[in-house]
Amino acid sequence: MPLWEDTIQGGASWSLLLRRGNVLRLEDVEGGANVATLLYNWDCPVERYNMPDTLKAQHIAHLTSGFVLYSDMGRILASITNDSCGWHDPLGGFNDAAAVAAKYGVATYQEHRNAWHRNPQDNFLAEAAKYGLGARDLGATVNFFSKVRVEDDGSMHFVPGNSQPGDFVEIRAEMNLLVIMDTGQHPLDENPVYAPKPINFSISRAGVAGPDDPCRLSRPENARGFINTERYFL
């Protein structure tokens, strides 16, 4: 039974406290959504999601069920426990105002009201400010529901149609987390039209990872990461 559920409209942002042992479920409503997500240790936000450590510790270049998200202090912030999509991008980052204007044109709130063109960077800054954080605290995002293929020559290509209507991903908090999300389009999305998609989210209780948890066992380094995390809460 969800403790809380709601919708984030396309091009909007939201932030929340996700407590240790609770699960955040994201659902793509229409297909083609992108949810750029920042993660911080709620109790000490100088500790936050570290993309390089997440990828190199697990020898991966994308995220799906069984993988975890590491902090910059060697602890596990969250685990991906369930996923119908199969690929989530940790590489592509997010757009700023200049990128949105160059790609989609300028559309101000004064002229277009709720159809105005928002950008993830400004949305993130507005949400981060609620917790005393600012521009220096923005970092790498996980872009849930998006797929980016990296070629042998190092070039990166956005794969359209990766997420279908009803696809979902579930993220279990291994620490108390500040989660900041934005539903703007992926920076590499080739769609020339400003058309960000909404997502539904819900929070439910699940409990922390046990000794036989698939995320703990999926990589040798993950077992050590869970030990570091558990010691933090002793």
C-alpha positions in Angstrom: 0.0 0.0 0.0 1.6 3.3 -1.0 2.3 5.8 1.7 2.1 8.6 -0.9 1.6 8.9 -4.6 1.4 11.8 -7.0 2.2 13.0 -10.6 5.1 15.2 -11.8 4.0 17.0 -15.0 6.3 17.2 -18.0 9.1 19.8 -17.6 8.5 20.1 -13.8 10.5 19.2 -10.8 9.9 17.8 -7.3 11.9 16.9 -4.3 11.3 14.7 -1.3 12.8 12.9 1.7 13.0 9.1 1.0 13.7 7.4 4.3 16.0 4.3 4.6 14.1 1.2 3.7 11.4 2.9 1.7 10.9 2.5 -2.1 10.3 5.2 -4.7 8.5 3.8 -7.7 8.6 5.9 -10.9 6.1 5.1 -13.7 6.2 6.4 -17.3 2.7 7.5 -18.0 2.8 8.1 -21.8 6.1 6.5 -22.9 9.3 8.4 -23.7 9.6 10.0 -20.3 12.9 11.2 -18.8 13.4 11.7 -15.0 16.8 13.4 -14.3 17.5 12.6 -10.6 19.9 13.9 -8.0 20.5 12.0 -4.7 22.0 13.3 -1.5 22.5 12.0 2.0 19.6 13.7 3.8 21.5 13.8 7.1 24.7 15.2 5.6 24.1 16.4 2.0 27.8 17.0 1.3 27.6 13.2 0.6 25.8 12.6 -2.7 25.5 10.3 -5.7 28.8 9.6 -7.4 28.5 8.5 -11.0 32.1 7.4 -11.6 32.2 5.1 -8.5 28.8 3.7 -9.4 29.9 2.6 -12.8 33.4 1.5 -12.1 32.6 -0.5 -8.9 30.0 -2.5 -10.9 31.7 -2.5 -14.3 28.6 -1.1 -16.0 27.6 1.8 -18.3 23.9 1.7 -17.6 21.6 1.0 -14.7 18.8 -1.6 -14.2 17.6 -4.1 -11.6 20.3 -5.4 -9.3 22.5 -2.4 -9.5 23.1 0.2 -6.8 23.9 3.9 -6.7 27.1 4.8 -4.7 27.9 7.9 -2.8 31.2 9.7 -3.0 32.1 8.2 0.4 31.8 4.5 -0.6 28.4 3.9 0.8 25.3 2.8 -1.1 22.6 5.5 -1.3 20.0 3.4 -3.2 19.4 0.1 -4.9 17.3 -0.6 -8.1 15.1 -3.4 -7.0 12.6 -3.7 -9.8 12.6 -2.4 -13.4 10.5 -3.1 -16.4 12.4 -0.8 -18.7 15.8 -2.4 -18.6 18.1 0.6 -19.2 18.5 3.9 -17.5 21.2 6.4 -18.5 23.8 7.6 -16.0 25.9 9.5 -18.6 23.9 12.2 -20.4 23.4 14.9 -17.7 20.8 17.6 -18.1 19.9 20.7 -20.0 20.3 24.3 -19.0 18.4 27.4 -20.2 20.7 28.1 -23.1 20.5 24.5 -24.4 16.7 24.5 -24.1 16.4 27.9 -25.9 18.8 26.8 -28.7 17.0 23.5 -29.3 13.3 24.4 -28.7 13.2 28.2 -28.9 12.3 30.7 -26.2 8.8 30.5 -24.7 8.4 32.6 -21.5 5.8 32.2 -18.8 4.5 35.7 -19.5 3.6 34.8 -23.1 2.9 31.1 -22.8 1.8 30.5 -19.2 2.0 26.8 -18.3 3.3 25.9 -21.8 6.5 27.9 -21.2 9.8 26.2 -21.8 11.4 25.3 -18.5 14.9 23.8 -18.1 16.3 21.2 -15.6 19.2 23.3 -14.3 17.0 26.1 -13.1 14.4 23.6 -11.8 17.1 21.8 -9.8 18.4 25.1 -8.4 14.9 26.1 -7.2 14.4 22.7 -5.5 17.9 22.6 -4.0 17.5 26.1 -2.5 14.7 24.7 -0.3 17.4 22.7 1.5 20.2 25.3 1.6 21.9 23.9 -1.5 23.0 25.8 -4.6 24.8 25.6 -7.9 28.0 24.1 -6.4 25.9 21.2 -5.2 24.6 20.1 -8.6 26.3 17.1 -10.1 25.7 14.0 -12.2 22.1 12.8 -12.6 20.6 9.4 -13.3 18.3 9.8 -16.2 15.6 7.2 -15.5 13.8 5.8 -18.5 16.3 7.1 -21.0 18.8 5.0 -23.0 22.1 6.3 -24.4 24.3 4.0 -26.5 28.1 4.6 -26.4 29.8 3.6 -29.6 33.3 2.2 -30.0 34.6 5.7 -31.0 33.2 7.2 -27.8 30.2 9.0 -29.5 26.9 8.9 -27.6 23.5 8.3 -29.2 20.1 8.7 -27.7 17.8 5.6 -28.3 14.2 6.7 -28.8 11.4 4.5 -27.6 13.3 2.9 -24.7 10.4 3.4 -22.3 6.8 2.5 -23.1 3.6 3.6 -21.4 3.4 1.9 -18.0 7.1 1.1 -17.7 8.4 1.5 -14.1 11.5 1.4 -12.0 11.7 1.0 -8.2 14.5 2.6 -6.1 15.0 1.5 -2.5 16.7 3.9 -0.2 19.7 2.4 1.7 20.2 5.8 3.5 17.9 8.7 4.3 17.9 10.5 1.0 17.1 13.9 -0.4 15.8 13.1 -3.9 15.4 15.9 -6.5 13.7 15.0 -9.8 13.1 16.8 -13.0 11.0 15.6 -16.0 12.7 17.7 -18.7 13.7 16.1 -22.0 17.1 14.3 -22.2 19.9 16.5 -23.6 20.5 14.0 -26.4 16.9 13.5 -27.3 16.6 14.3 -31.0 13.0 15.4 -30.9 13.1 19.1 -32.0 9.7 19.8 -30.3 9.5 20.8 -26.6 7.4 17.9 -25.3 8.5 16.7 -21.9 6.4 13.8 -20.5 4.8 13.4 -17.1 5.5 10.6 -14.6 3.7 9.1 -11.7 5.5 8.3 -8.5 4.7 6.5 -5.2 6.5 5.7 -2.0 6.0 2.5 0.0 7.8 0.6 2.8 10.0 -2.3 2.0 12.8 -2.6 4.6 16.5 -2.7 4.2 18.6 -5.1 2.1 19.1 -8.5 3.8 22.1 -10.8 3.5 20.7 -12.5 0.3 19.5 -9.4 -1.4 20.2 -9.5 -5.2 21.6 -6.0 -5.2 24.1 -7.0 -2.5 25.2 -10.1 -4.3 25.2 -8.8 -7.9 28.8 -7.5 -7.6 31.6 -8.2 -5.1 32.1 -4.5 -4.4 28.4 -4.1 -3.6 28.8 -6.4 -0.6 31.5 -4.1 0.8 29.4 -1.0 0.0 26.5 -2.4 2.0 28.8 -3.1 4.9 30.0 0.5 4.8 26.4 1.7 4.8 25.2 -0.5 7.6 28.1 0.6 9.8 27.0 4.2 9.2 23.7 3.4 10.9 25.0 1.4 13.9 
